[in-house]
Amino acid sequence: MRRSTVVITCPEVCSYVFREVLTLWLEMVGSSQLENANPLIYQRSGDRQVTAQDEDEELHDRIDDREIFDLIRSINDPEHPLSLEELNVVEEIRVKANDEESFVSVEFTPTIPHCSMATLIGLSIKVKLLRSLPERFKVDVHITPGTHASEHAVNKQLADKERVAAALENSHLLEVVNQCLSARS
């Protein structure tokens, strides 16, 4: 396999792991080798039923688990032309939203225990929520316990605001995240 060297510059606070994730992704794009070549594909859940209360502009529209799930379910996997929902990386039962306390928590499950894209997937989920929710919300994105070999390191990266902010200042990494968040054609 031909290995290419990618030099990535970003502020010092940008973590080594985010740079490594981007490097791995760029190498995978340049080769035909997939880490999980034959993932299981799951059926998408149905659309949320709109109720009369949802349509009533006079009522406060609380953000709930399903609304958060609807925001992240269609994020593209960085390795496959499938959504995170179709790969069962995100599930509604692993999403918790508390509108009163302005808190959202999302557990995601990588398709394999040594998935090198776990940090990128978590970063994509976090960015989608930060862009979509009111600023009052605290967003916690982490790997489902026991499902990834490096869950502690990945969770630490995703929980560090400075590392996330610095990673998003890297134009190459931001481009990859935006590809995950863009609608499939």
SULZI-V99477 format. One record per run of one state. SS is the DSSP state (H for helix, E for strand, C for the rest). FROM is the first residue (numbers start at 0). LEN is the number of residues. If there is no record, write none. Layout:
SS&FROM&LEN  SS&FROM&LEN
This chain:
C&0&15  H&15&15  C&30&21  H&51&4  C&55&9  H&64&8  C&72&3  E&75&1  C&76&6  E&82&1  C&83&8  H&91&3  E&94&4  C&98&4  E&102&6  C&108&9  H&117&15  C&132&5  E&137&6  C&143&7  H&150&9  C&159&1  H&160&9  C&169&1  H&170&11  C&181&4
